[in-house]
Amino acid sequence: MDQQPLDISLNLSEAKTAVPMIADGTMVRLRLVSLSQQAGEKGKTLRFEYDLLDPAPDSDGGKINPGAFGSKIFENVALYAKPDAKDPKWYEKRIAARIDALLGTGDKGNTKGKPARPDLSPQLVPNLIGKELVAKMRIRTTGEFSGNEIASVTYPGDIAAA
């Protein structure tokens, strides 16, 4: 490879390298495109990957369009709890809420007459892929991490005029 001295100038003052974040408190429609399991240092983690379905306001006053940079939402749910956790099964509740929001299910014997939620298994995953949910987004900043996270989820059919 022939090395040459630099003969170009690039104006990088307008370049954005930070991933755009959906504005705090925004309700968005997401489609589940992947659900996988990962092994980590402390234990297994479920990784939900969603695609944004409609344009959403970003935290800088702009807009994030489906398919654009920042329109993929990743959610990792650790399948373990700290030894002193107040609720050692916290992750089961979080996963159950995602299943309910994707399938329109609920707790066994719920008063709304929804079908009982199925157990999470490898056989259920193909039934979840491609399903939509409505998520309330928030911006989380902890230490070096700054990004979007899902604050709550709702089944689209439970929202009037969804």
N, C-alpha and C positions, 0 to 999 in steps of 0.2 A: 504494500500500500504506500502510495506516494504522499508523504506529509508535506503540507504547505502552510505558510503563515496564514493566519486568518485574514480573509479579504472581504468579509461581510460585516454589516452592523444590523442588529435586531433591536427594535424598540420593545422591551419586555415589560414596560410600566403598566400596561393594561392587561397582561396575562393573569388569569386566575388559576391557581393550582389547588385551592381548597375545594372540597366537594360541597356543592350547594346544599343547604339544608331546608327542608320544608318548614315553614313558619310555625312557631310554637302554638299549639292549640288548634291547628287546622285539622279538619275532618277530611280524609281522602279515601278514595276507593282503590283497593289493592287486589291484585290477582296473585295467588300462590303459584309460583313456577317451579319450586324445588323444596323438598324437605329431606334433609340428610342428617346423618349422625357423625359426629367427630369425637375423637379421643383426645383428651387434654391431660395436663399434668395432674389435675385434681380429680378427674373423672370424665364421663361422657357428657356431650352437649348435643342438643338438637339445633339444627340451623335451618330456619325458615327463610326463604328468599321470595320476595314479592316484587311485582312490577306495578308502578303507578299507572292508573288507567285514565285519569283526567288531569289537565293542567292544575298545578297547585302553586300558591304563593310561596316564595322563598324568604328566608330571614333577612335578605338585603333589599326587599321591596320589589324584586323581580318575579319571574315565573319559571317553574320547572315543568317542562313538557314531558309526556310519556316518551320513553326511549332516549331522552337526553341525559347528560351527565347529572347524577344525583337522583335519578328516577327509580333506581333499584334500592329496595329497603331490605336490609339483612337483620334478622333477629336471632340471637343465640340464647337458648334456654339451657342453663346448666342442669344436669340431672342428678344433682346432689345438693346438700345443704351443709352449712357450717355446723360443727359439732354442738354449738350453743344456740342454734336457730330456734326462734320462738315457734316457727311453723316448719318442721322438717319436711313436709310434703308440699311446700310452696309451689314448686315447679309443676306438680300435677295439676294444680288449680290454674296456673297460667296456660298450660297446654290445653286443658279442658276448655278454657275460654276461647282459644283459637279454633278448636274443633267445632264448638257451638257456633261461632261466628261464620265459619266456612260452610257448615252443613245445616244450620237452622235447628240444631238439637238443643237439649237442655238436660238438667239433672234428672235422674230417674224419678218419676212421680211428680214432676213439676206441675204447678197449677196453671200454666199457660197452654197445656195440652201439646207441647212440643214432643217429638219423638225422643226417646232416651239416647243419650250420647253413646256412640260406640267406643270400644277400647282402642287405643292407639296400637297399631301393629303394622308390620310391613305390608300386609294385605290391604290396609285402609289407605295407605299413602296414595295409590293411583286414583282413588276416589276424591282426594283432597286437591290434587294438582289441577289447576285451571279454575278452581272455585274462587269467588270474590268475597271480600269482607270490607267493612268500613272501619277505618282506624283513626283514632285521635292521636295526632303526633305531638311529641314534645322534643325540645332540644335539651340534651343532657351534656353537662360539662363536668367531668371528674378527672382531676389530675391532667394528664396529657391528652386524654380522650375528649373529643367534642364531636357530637353527631346526633342524628335523629334516633329516637327510639319510639316504640309504640306504647302509648300510655294506656289505651283501652281499645277493645274491639267490639264490633256489633255486627250481627247478621243483617245484610242489606234489606231483607224482607221485613225486619223489625223497625225500619225507619220509614215514616210516612213519606210518600212520593219519592222513594229511593229509585 
